[in-house]
Amino acid sequence: MMKVTIFLVAAVLISIQFTSAQTCVVDNAIDQKISASVTRQVSTALAKAQLTCMNVKSRGRLATCPSGFKVTACSCGMACGSWDIRGEHVCHCQCAVMDWASARCCKMSI
């Protein structure tokens, strides 16, 4: 009886190892193919990508980026350090008296 039990346990363990090894090989092959494909596509897109930035300065409290550009930073005159970005395209200086506002505007082109 002991020999039969040992044989059955060994058979189960070998079959589990064999089955999982086959699955892992197939899974690994699929993962490698997907990874290679994604890497190629991302590399191609990044090689073509170009970041274009410009500064826009205006009088008053608001500086607006041109169409297609988004605000990445703001600067305010009169030593004002309080600002916020409105709708991704406009810098708003929050101080009461303001002589100028500036926006750093960028866009990504592919």
C-alpha positions as CSV (number, residue, x, y, z in Angstrom):
1,M,0.0,0.0,0.0
2,M,2.9,2.4,0.8
3,K,4.5,1.8,-2.6
4,V,1.2,2.6,-4.4
5,T,0.8,5.8,-2.4
6,I,4.3,6.9,-3.2
7,F,3.8,6.1,-6.8
8,L,0.6,8.1,-7.0
9,V,2.1,11.1,-5.3
10,A,5.1,11.0,-7.6
11,A,2.9,10.7,-10.6
12,V,0.8,13.7,-9.6
13,L,3.9,15.8,-8.8
14,I,5.5,15.0,-12.2
15,S,2.3,15.7,-14.1
16,I,1.8,19.1,-12.3
17,Q,5.4,20.0,-13.0
18,F,5.2,18.9,-16.7
19,T,1.9,20.7,-17.2
20,S,3.0,24.0,-15.6
21,A,6.3,23.9,-17.4
22,Q,4.5,23.7,-20.8
23,T,2.1,26.5,-19.8
24,C,5.0,28.7,-18.7
25,V,6.9,28.1,-21.9
26,V,3.9,29.1,-24.0
27,D,3.1,32.1,-21.7
28,N,6.7,33.2,-21.8
29,A,6.7,33.1,-25.6
30,I,3.5,35.1,-25.8
31,D,4.7,37.6,-23.3
32,Q,8.0,38.0,-25.2
33,K,6.2,38.6,-28.5
34,I,3.8,41.1,-27.0
35,S,6.7,42.9,-25.2
36,A,8.8,43.1,-28.4
37,S,5.8,44.5,-30.4
38,V,5.0,47.1,-27.8
39,T,8.6,48.1,-27.4
40,R,9.0,48.6,-31.2
41,Q,5.8,50.6,-31.4
42,V,6.7,52.8,-28.5
43,S,10.2,53.3,-29.7
44,T,9.0,54.3,-33.2
45,A,6.4,56.8,-31.7
46,L,9.0,58.3,-29.3
47,A,11.6,58.7,-32.1
48,K,9.0,60.8,-34.0
49,A,7.7,62.7,-31.0
50,Q,8.7,66.3,-30.7
51,L,8.1,68.7,-27.8
52,T,7.5,72.3,-28.8
53,C,7.3,75.0,-26.1
54,M,6.9,78.8,-26.1
55,N,6.3,81.6,-23.7
56,V,3.3,83.8,-23.9
57,K,3.2,87.1,-22.0
58,S,0.3,89.5,-21.7
59,R,-0.8,92.5,-19.6
60,G,-3.1,91.9,-16.7
61,R,-3.8,88.7,-14.8
62,L,-4.4,86.2,-17.7
63,A,-2.0,84.7,-20.2
64,T,-3.6,82.3,-22.8
65,C,-1.8,79.7,-24.8
66,P,-2.4,79.4,-28.5
67,S,-4.6,76.6,-29.9
68,G,-3.1,73.1,-29.5
69,F,-0.8,74.2,-26.7
70,K,-1.3,73.5,-22.9
71,V,0.0,75.5,-20.0
72,T,2.9,73.8,-18.2
73,A,3.9,76.7,-15.9
74,C,2.9,80.3,-15.0
75,S,4.7,83.4,-13.9
76,C,3.3,86.7,-12.6
77,G,4.5,90.3,-12.3
78,M,4.5,92.5,-9.2
79,A,6.3,89.7,-7.2
80,C,3.0,87.6,-7.2
81,G,3.6,83.9,-6.6
82,S,0.0,82.8,-6.5
83,W,-1.4,81.5,-9.8
84,D,-3.6,78.7,-11.1
85,I,-4.2,77.1,-14.5
86,R,-7.7,77.4,-15.9
87,G,-9.0,74.9,-18.5
88,E,-5.4,73.7,-19.4
89,H,-4.9,76.8,-21.6
90,V,-4.9,79.9,-19.4
91,C,-2.6,81.1,-16.6
92,H,-4.4,83.2,-14.0
93,C,-2.4,85.3,-11.6
94,Q,-4.3,85.6,-8.3
95,C,-2.9,88.8,-6.8
96,A,-5.2,91.8,-6.7
97,V,-2.9,94.2,-8.7
98,M,-1.1,92.7,-11.6
99,D,0.9,94.3,-14.4
100,W,1.7,91.1,-16.4
101,A,1.2,87.4,-16.6
102,S,3.2,84.8,-18.5
103,A,2.5,81.2,-19.5
104,R,4.8,78.5,-20.6
105,C,2.9,76.7,-23.4
106,C,3.9,73.3,-24.8
107,K,2.6,70.7,-27.2
108,M,3.7,67.2,-28.2
109,S,3.8,66.4,-32.0
110,I,4.2,62.9,-33.4
